[in-house]
């Protein structure tokens, strides 16, 4: 016979199920936090507001992230890791056409799919990076030096013009992230509508052509 107490005392979630619940909650929290931080900034955001957007009790946020700063740093780290992964296309590319071309494609797609994360990063840096300055001085600096070495190698091989790698990287970041950080402006100039699939392809192709021709790679 079925255990009459089973309905009143259901089995506790299995470890795998608990892990799934944890991952789902973390995803909800991080998505909500990305949106709130993008719209309100670090100072204007509250854990209660993030909880409301996530549709979870505030206590859940503090279970996964002890403080607002912990949550903020995770949001910033997430977008930066996505950008880092995009730059892997440069590491083993035979030249700038393949490496920088693929990097532009990846960064444009990130701006399309993660506009709020890009806005959080931009706002933080524009305010002097009060929360992530250590991140800029370590992870970003090391990453930048690695990409500079690759660009210098392509220049030495005669595959592109002898441009300053730092300013090339700054141009790549500014151009691709513009489509996220100034998305509202782009929509306004696009008749009040976001770019559609064809327009995103056109924008990406245009940016690639401008950059690659500008550095003499094509």
N, C-alpha and C positions, 0 to 999 in steps of 0.2 A: 504493500500500500504506500502511496505517497506520504511523505513526512508532513503532518499537518502544520508543523511550525515553519515549513520552508517559505511559505508566502509571506509570513510575518517577519521572517528573518532571512532575507535573501543573502546569497553568498556574496562576500566582498568582491570587488572587481579583481580579476586576475591581473598579474603583473603586466602582461602584454596590453591588456585593456587600459590599465592605469597609465601606461606609457603613451598610448594613443590619445587618451583624454588630456594628458599633460601637453603633448605636442599640439593638439587642437587649441587648447587654451592659450598657450604661448603664441601661436600664430595669430589668434584673434587679438590678443593684447598688443603684439608688435604692429599689426596692421592698423589698429586703432591709434596707437601711440604715434606712428608715422604720420597719420592724417592730422592728429591734434597738434603735434609739434610743428608740422608744416604750416598750419593755419594760425596758431597762437604763439609759436616760439617757446623756448624753454621756460621763460619767466611766466608767460601767460597760461601755460598748460598746468593742469592739476591731475592728480591721480584719480580723483572722482570723475572728472570729465572724461578721461581715458576709459575708465571703467564703464561709464554710461555708453560711450560709443561702441565699446567692445560687447556690451550687453552682459557684463559679468559683475558680480559683487566686488566692491572695492577691496575687500579682504583677499580676493583671489590675486589681485595685482601684487599686493605686498607678499603673498606667498611665493610668487615667482620672481619678483623684483623688489628688493627691500626698500629702495628709495626711488624717487623720480629720476635722480641722476643715473642710477644703475640702468633704468629702463631707457633713458635718453642715449646713454653710451652704447647700448646694445643696438638701438635703431641706427645710430651713426656707423657703428661697426658693420652692420649688415649691408648698408649701401656701399661702404668702402670695399668690403669683400667681394661684392658683385662687380665693382669696377676693377678690382685686382684680377678677378677671373677673366674679365674681358681683355685685359692687357696681356694675358698669356699667349694670345695670338701673335704677339710681337717676338716672343722669346726665341722661337725656332724658325721663324719665317726667313726665306732666302733673301728677301729684300723689302724695301719700304712699300712697294705696291701691294704685296701680299700682307705684310705685317701691319702697316698703318691703315691700309684699306679695310682689313678685317676688324681692326680696333675701332675704326669709325663706325662700321656697321653695328658692332656690338654696343658701343656707347649710345648710338642713336636709338637702338631698340630698348636699352635700359631707360633712357629718357622717356620713351613712350610708355613703358610698363611700370616704372617706378618714379613718377614725377614727384611724389611727396617726399621720398627719401632724398632726392637731389635737392629739394628746397630746404630740407632740414640742414643738410650739409652747408649749403650756400649761406643760410641765415647764421649759422654758427660761426663760420669763418668771417663773415661781414661784421660780426660783433666782437672780433678779436679772439675767437676760439676759446672762450673762458672755461669750457668744460673739456675740450679735446686737444688742448695745446700739446700735451705730451704725445698724443697720437700723431700730430703733425710732425713733431720733432724726431720721431722714431720711425714708425711704419711708413708714413708717406715719404719721408726723406730717403729712406733706404730704397723704396720702390722707385722713386724718381731717379736716383743715381743709377739704378740698374737699367732703366729705359734709356737714359742718356748714353750709357756705354754702348747699347745696341745701335742707337742712331749714329754715334760717332763711327762705328764699324761700317755702316752703310755709306757714310760720307767718304771714309777712307777708301772704300771699294769703288768709288765713283758712281754709286747707284742713285745719288740724290745730290742736290746743291748743298754747299757748305753753310747751312743755316745754324743758328744757335739752338741746340736741342731743347733747352729749357723753354725758350719762347715758342718753339714748335709745340711742345706739350701744353703750355698755357693756352695756345690757340685751339688745340684739339679739345681741351676741356671746356673752354668758354663756348666754342661753337656747338658742340654736341649737347652740352648741358643747358644751353639757352632754350632748347625745345622743351625742357621740363620747367626750368626756373621761370621762364617768361611765357609759359603756355597760354595764359589768359590773353596776353598781348597778341600772340600768334592766332588764337581763336578769333579775336576781335577783327584782325586784319584778314581773316579767312571767312568773313561774312557771319561771324558769331558761332561758327561750328568748328569742332576739333578736326584736325587733319584726318582724312580717311586713309584707307590702306594704300591706295594709289599715290596719294600725296606724301605719305611717309616714305614710300619707295623713291619718289622723285626727290624729296628733301635729302635722303641719304645719298643718292647718286650725285646730287649737286655738291654736297659737302665733300664727298670723296674726290670729285673732279677738281674742285677749287683747291683743296689741300695738296693733292698729289701733283697737280700741274704747278702749283705755286712753289713746291720744293724741287721741281725738276725731275720728278720720279717717272713721269709719263710725258 
